[in-house]
Amino acid sequence: MHATYVPSLSARYRRPGGPWDVADLDTLLASRPVEIVEPTARLGPDRIDDAVARVAGGLLAAGVRRGRAVAWQLPNGAAAAILPRACWRIGAVAAPVHHAFGSAERDAALAQIDPAFVLEAPAAPAASPADPLAPLGPLTGATPVPAGVMGSRPSDVAVVLFTSGSTGTPKAVLHTHRSLAHKAVLMARIHGLTGADTVLMPAPLAHISGLLNGILLPGAAGMRSVLMARFDPEHACDLIAGERVTFMAGPPTFFVAIAGALDGRRQAVASLRLVSSGGATVSAAFVAETAEVFGCRVKRTYGSTEAPTVTTTTASDPPEAARETDGRAVGAVELAVCDPGSGRRLAPGSVGLLSVRGPELFAGYANPAHNVAAFARGGWFRTGDLASVDDAGWLQVKGRAGDLIIRGGENIVAAEIEAVLESHASVRHAVVVGYPDPLMGERAAAFVVAEPALNLEECARWFAARGVARFKTPERVVNLDHLPLLGSGKPDRAGLRSRAAEPTS
């Protein structure tokens, strides 16, 4: 697995003091003490350092060498947090697989990278009170490898992350040490995180959000990381209160569920000072309501597995920017909005397809065929998202290009309709998808979590009162107790589209 970059960009990023003038991830994470709180144990810096050294030795004894991939499939916990660091200690590539993947999905993912070693998880639970590192088994019995003996080059591939989705084979995304080290250091500074902070991480460590916010940011800031093996909103409330959690990042679904589980216990989340949320379903109403319920600063971010956290707001930005936009480019990130047909760059404020480039961008997909459509000339990554960027650089993501609903020749941006729905007092969360119609081509269906339930008549009245075009008003409303989620915590839009397409009685 090799990283490829546009030469001119490489030179710009590698300059002294530039974004790629960084250490490898093992050196970065070994330089600051961290503490891991996982489902059954609490591991301090000494225990973590010893485990990383011993597992690194075990991987060497198993024949793993520099540049080769090591794969595993584990839920969040100490073992899943230590394995990537052990890989980086010896120059190997970490390849975590989402623990919810079935055997067919796992095999299809790993076939793209041909790992040198696959850790087979035990049939027993991933951790026990006696030994949270039990899943690592015989890897812990070899001669330890201390920091600085082998290591990696910053340009080496550090990790393979498999994109999540409801259909198709996950793509294998390659990130280097320097792309992730730069991102961790930058975001720790932008979020204002220090050793006094604690993060709660319910997202899988096999996803970019879990890896970045559950392992890399804690290492860069020297803060404590609290890991959840399975997200449960009531347990999350208890952990926030008990561990004095100050920072969380993830899709809106996490925070909507936690807010619903509080049941008036606002003191349970009193320690939170910052929530950073990303995804197509983040709306101004969600930010305002979550800030009110949690009593902390809530802001929107934008990023992906391929380009993690490329925009956000800072504490000095206007509150309305954190509420109404997805932020501005951070660090050396560049944004471009282009016409879907011609590819020409559009004027500020126009909606088009978003492309990004920057030092945190991934090195490419493991399958070279996937890179052809993903990259444009000049090192620009085509995100596949619809967005606009105004004169001041504020980004507003409208949703995936594939989420565009075309009704009778008129375009309906799902995120715009979701924002109107979530501004209704009873709606906690909404997802809008298209469903086929023989006359109009498509119509819009709204799936909502609402209390009290939202009916079609009230929905129509609400949209009319807000002056929304009639063709944009949902023509079907389905109330759910909760939205179906992908492993990343994002709504399963493909599943909802299938459900909306089913004949109604």
N, C-alpha and C positions, 0 to 999 in steps of 0.2 A: 504494500500500500504506500503510495507516494503522493505528496502534496504538489500541486501545480498552481502557479500564480502568474499574473501579468507582470513581466519584469520591471516595468516602470513603477508599479505599485509596490513591489517587493522592496525596491531601493528606497522608496519614500518611507515605508513603514520601518525599515531596518536601521535608519539613520540613528546616530547616538542620541539618546533621549526620546526616540520615537516609540510608537506603540509596540513594536516588536523587539525593543531593547529590554527584554525581560528574561527571567530565569525559566528553566523548565518547571513543570508542575510539582515534581517531587521536592525540588529545592524550595519553591514558594511555600508549599504546605508544611514542610519540615521546619520552617523558620519561625512559626508562631504556634503557641500552645492552643489546642482546641479541646473541647469536651463533647462527647457524643452521648446523648440520652436516647436510648432505644427501647423497644417494647418491654424488655425484661431486665435491663441493666443500665448502669451509668459508667462510662469509660473515660478516665482522665487522660491527659497528654502522655504520661509514661506508658500506660497500658496500650494506647493507640500506637505509639512509636514502636514498641516492642512487637506488636502484632504485625505491623507493616513490614518490619525487618524479617520476621520469621516467615511470613507468607511469601515475601519476595524470594527468600531462600528456597522455599518449597517449590515455587514455580521454576526456578533454575534447575533444581534437582529433577523436575519432571521434564526437562528438555526444552523449556521455553527460552527463546533467545530474542535479541533486539529486533524490533520491527514485526514480530509475530503476534498474532491476536490471541487473547485469552477470553473465553466466553463463560458466562454464568447466567442463571435465572433464579433470582432470589428476591423476596419481598424486602422492603426497607428495614434496615437494621444495621448493627455494627459490622457484620460480615460484608454486606453489600457496600458499605462505605470504605472499608479497608482494602478490598480487592483492587479497585482502580489505583490506589496509591501504591500498592505492592507491584502492580504492573509497571507503573512509571518509574519505580525504584530501579528496575532492571532494563528499562528501555522498551518494554513490551507495550502492546496496544490493548487497552481495555475495551471489551465488547459486551456490555451488559444487555441482557434481553429482558423485556418486560415480563414480570413474573406471571401475568395473566395470559400470555400467549399460549395457544395450544401447540401440540407437537408439530403439526403441519406448518403453522406460522413460524415457529422457532426454526425448524429445519430450512424453510425457504429463506429466512433471514440469514442464517449462518452459512448457507451455501454460497452467498455472495462474497464471503471473506476467508473461507477455508481456515478456521482457527487452529492453532497449534495445540491448544489445550482447552477442553470443555469441562468445567466443574459440574459434576452431576450432583444436584441437590439431594440430600437424604429424604427418605420417605417421611421421617418424623418432622415435627414443626421446625421452622428455620432457626429458632433459638430456644434455649432453655435457661431458667434462672441460674443454673450452675455454670453454664458456659455459653455466653452469647455468640462466641466464635465457633461453636460446634459445626456449623455448615462447612467450615473451611477444612475440617477433617485432617488428613495426613499432611496438608500443606504447611501446618504449623510446627512440624517436627524437624525441619531441616536447619542447617547452619544459617543464622541470620545474616542479612545483607544490610550493613549500615548505610545511612545517607551519604552521598558523595563518592561512593566507591565506583559505581557504574553510571547510572543516570542516563538522561536522554538529551538530545540536542533540541533547542526550542523549535526548530523546523520539523522535527519528527512528528508523525501522526501519533496522537495521544489516545484517542477514543473513537470508537465507531458507535453511533447512535442510530437506532432504527426508527424511522418515522412511524407514527401510529395512524391508523385509519380503519375504516370499517370494511373496505374492499381492497383487493389487490395485494401484491407482495410489498412489504415495507421496504423503502429505500434505505440503503446503508450510507449514512452521512459521516464523512471523515473530518475530524477537527484536529488541529495541531496543538502542541503545547503552547506556542506563542499566541494563537488565537484565543485560547481559553484563559491563559494566564493574564493577558491584557484585559480580557473582559472582566475577570474576577476582581482585579485591582481597581479597574475603572468604576465598576458598579458599587464596590464597597465605598468608594469616595463619593459617588453621586448620591447613593442612598444615605450617606452619613453614618455608616455602620462602624462600630468600634468593638473592643473587647468587652464592653459593658452590655452588649446586645445578645439576644437569644432568638433564634429562628425556629419556627415550627414548620416541618416539611412533610405534608401528606402526599405530595406527588411522587411517583416512583423515581428512584435514583437512576433508573435506566432512561429517563427522559431529560431533555436539556434543562427544564425548570428544576427538577430534583437535583441533577448534577451540579448546576450552577449555584443554586440557592441553598442546597443542603450540604454540599461538600466544599465547593471552591470558594464561595464568599465567606463561609465560616473560617476557612484556612487563611484567606487574605486579610480578614479583619480580626482574626483570633477570637471569634465568638463561639458561643455554645450552639450546637445543632441538636434539635429534638426531632426524632424520626418516628413517623407513624407507619406501621406495617400495613394497616388498612384504615381508610378514612372513615371515621364515625364522628358526626358533628358534636354529639354530647361529650364523647371522650376528648375531642379537640378543645371544647370549652374547659374541661377539667385540666388539660395539659397547659393551656394558656394561663390559667389562674395559678396552677401549682408550680410551673417552671418560670413564671414571670416573663412570658414570651413578649418580645417587643416588635418583631418584624415577621411578616408573612408575605409570600408571593404566590400567585396562582390564578387560575381562571375564576370567574365570578361564582361558579357553582359551589366552590368551597365556602365562600363567605356568605352566600345566600343560605346555605344549609346551617352554618354556624349561627347566623342571626336567628334562624327559625328555632334552633335548639336552646337559645338563651332563656326564653320563657321569663323575661323580666330580670334575669340575673346579670345586669350590665356590669356589675363589679367583677364578673369573671373575666372580662376582656379589658379591664382597666389598664393593664400593663402595656397593651399594644400602643405603639406610637406611629407605625407606618404599615400600610397595606399597599402592595403594588400588584395590580391586576391587569391581565392582558387577555386578548381574545376578541373575536368578532362580536360577542354578546356583551361586551363592556359598554355601558351607556352612561350618559350624564346622570340619569335618575339613579342608577345603581351606585355611582360614586357618591352622590349626595346622601342617599339613604344609608349606605354602609358607614360613611363618615359620622352620621348622626347616631346610628346604633352603637358603633364601636367607640365613638368619642376620640377618634384619632385621624391623622392625615391619611387620606385614600387617594391614590393616583392611578392613572392609566399608563400602561406601557405597551410597546409593540415589539415583537420579535418572533423568531421561529427556531426550529431545530437547526436550520442552516445558518441563520443570522440572529443570534440571541440578543435580545434587549437592545435594539438599535435606536429606539426613541423612548423618552420618558420626560417627566418634569422634575424639577428640583424644588427644594424648600423655599427658594427665593422667587420662584415663578408665581404668577397670579393664581389664586385658587380656581378661578374659572377655567384656566388653561388645563389644570389637572382634571377638571370635571368634563369639559367640553371637547378636549382633543386627546390624542394619543401621545402627545409630547413632541419634542424636537430632537433632532439627531444628536447623539452623544459622541464625544471623542472625535475621531476622524471619519465617522460615518457620513456617507453622501446618499441623498435620495433623489430619485428621478421618477416623474409620472409621465407615462407615454401612451400614445394612442394605440389601442389594441390592434388596429388594422395595419397602419403604416409604420408604427414603431417610433414616430417622431415625438420629441418631447413636447408636452403640453404647457400652456400658460399657467401661472400660479392660480390655484383655486379650482382648476379643472379636474374632473374625475377621470381617471384612467388606470392603467396597470402600473403597479409600483415596482421599481427596481431599486436595489440597494447595493452599495459596495463599501468595504471598510476592512480594517485589520482583524475584526472578529468573525469575518465571513468564513464559512467552512472551506476546506481544501478541495471539495468535490465529492461526488458519489463514488462508491467502490466500483459500481458498474459504469464504465466509461460512456455507454450509450445514453445514460440518464443525463450526462453533463451537456450534451449537445443542445437540448431544448432549454436547459436551466440557465445557461450563461449567454450574455450578449457581448459584443465587442467592447473592449475596454475593461473587462473584469466585472461587469454588472450582472448581478444575480436577479433573475426574473422571479419575483415572489409568488405570482399568481393571485395577488390581492388587488382589489379595487380600492383606490385611495385618492385623496387630494392633499396638496401641500400649499399653504397660502404664502403670501409675500414675506411673512415673518418666520417661515419655516415650520409652522405648526402642522402636524400630520393628523389627518382624520381617515382612519381605515373604514371602508364601507362594507367589507366582507370579501369572501372569495369570489373570483370571477365566475366560478361554477355555481355560486349561490344566487346569481342574478336571475330574477324571475321575469320572463317576458310575456306579458299579458296583452294580447291583441296588438302586438307591435310596440307596446309601451314598456320601458324598463322599470322594474321595481327592485331597489336595493334592499335586501332583507334586513341589514343592520339598521337602516333608517326606520323601518316599520317596527322593529323590535324596540327601538328607543322610544317611539310614541307609546307603545303598549306598556313599557316599564315606567312611564311617567304617570300611569293610572294608579290610583291609591291602593287598589286591591292586588295589583300584579307584582309579584316578587321576581319573576324571571320569565322570559319569553324567547321562543325561537320560531322564526317564520321560514317556511319552505314553500316551494312551488309544487303543485300537483297537476297532472295532465288534464286538459279539458278539450273536447273536440271542437268547440266553437272558438274559444279564445287562445288556444294553445296551452296556456298555463293560467292558473289562478293561485292566490296566496292563501295558505293555511297557517294559522297561528296556534302553536302549542304553548300553553301558559301554566305556570304555577301561581295560583291566585287564591286569596281568601278575603271576602267570599268569592265564589266562582264568577268568572266573567262569561256572559253569554253574548251571542252574536249581535243582538240588538244594542246592548250597552257598548259593545266594541264599535259599532257603526256610529252611534251617537258621539262617542269620545273622539273619533277621528274627524267627524264633521265639525265638532266644536273647535278643533284645533286647525281647521282649514286645510286638512290634508286632502289631496286629490282623491276623488272617489275610487278611481281604478287602483289606488294603492291600499285601500281598506281591505283587510282580510275578509275572505268570503267563507271561511270556515274557522271556528274556534274550538279547540279541544283542551279541556282542563285536565291536568295531570297532577298527581301527588308529588312527583319529582320528574325531572327530565332524564332520559336515558343518556348515559355518559360513555365516552371512550376511556381507555386506560389513562390518558393524559388529563382527565377531568373535564374535557371539553364536551359539549353536547354532541350526540351522535346524529348529525344532520342527515346522513344517508339513511339511517334507520327510520327517522321521522319522515323523510320523503317517501320511503316505501309504505309507511303506515298511511300517509296522506293520500297515496295513490290507490289504496284499497277502496272498493266500492262501499258507499254508505247505504245503510238500510233505510 
